[in-house]
Amino acid sequence: MKCLLTILLFLFTGTGVTMAQLNEKNLEGEYDLEGVREVGSGFVLHADHTFDFFFSYGALDRQGNGKWQLTGNQVIFNSEPWPGSDFLLEHHQHSRRCNIAIQIQDKNKMILKYIQCKVISKDRVQAAETDNEGLLIFEPQPIDSILLVHTYFSDQISSFPIDDSTENDFLFTLSPTFGTVFFKDFKLSLNGENLSGLHPIIKEKDMYEYIKNQ
């Protein structure tokens, strides 16, 4: 018996291989979201502790990536931080028009709709959604800031302070990371061979199952 214990200790400590490392090795693979109709989503955990996240629903596709680590019974996901905006303010000026015009441009015209916008001053807030061409028209007012968020491709609001509140013509484009899903201490729990917990995008339930693809 003593000899057997010595062998086991050598296997798990003398060779530098710990039980935690063995558990992490078993975690490698693809975990697919279970029980959400018409949605393809999940995580792929790689041996080098990187991961890929994928989400597909109809024409909507989003991705993310970063590093994962095993802490106790939880897999923790982190990525590069959100850069602070999903949009870039390319141009702003005074124009002869009376109204405020905000144009959002991208080669993919299909993505320009469903962008929510607010123009804000201390006395007034106006809100609208882009048309199919990415255009918004507001009534005249001073502008202290502009807020933008895409209904399906943004997880946080992009805020732009405006130095000259009398400007009324603005051009935005999409940032290179537009649509990327970012992770900060996102946790999933081990559930046998599978994972369970929240979903980064879908918020309808507090618990989802991710089944390991064998």
SULFENLIN-V287499 format. One record per run of one state. SS is the DSSP state (2 for helix, 1 for strand, 0 for the rest). FROM is the first residue (numbers start at 1). LEN is the number of residues. If there is no record, write none. Layout:
SS_FROM_LEN + SS_FROM_LEN
//
This chain:
0_1_1 + 2_2_13 + 0_15_4 + 2_19_9 + 0_28_1 + 1_29_6 + 0_35_4 + 1_39_7 + 0_46_4 + 1_50_8 + 0_58_2 + 1_60_12 + 0_72_2 + 1_74_5 + 0_79_8 + 1_87_7 + 0_94_6 + 1_100_6 + 0_106_3 + 2_109_3 + 0_112_3 + 1_115_6 + 0_121_4 + 1_125_5 + 0_130_5 + 1_135_4 + 0_139_6 + 1_145_6 + 0_151_7 + 1_158_4 + 0_162_7 + 1_169_6 + 0_175_11 + 1_186_6 + 0_192_2 + 1_194_4 + 0_198_10 + 1_208_5 + 0_213_2
//
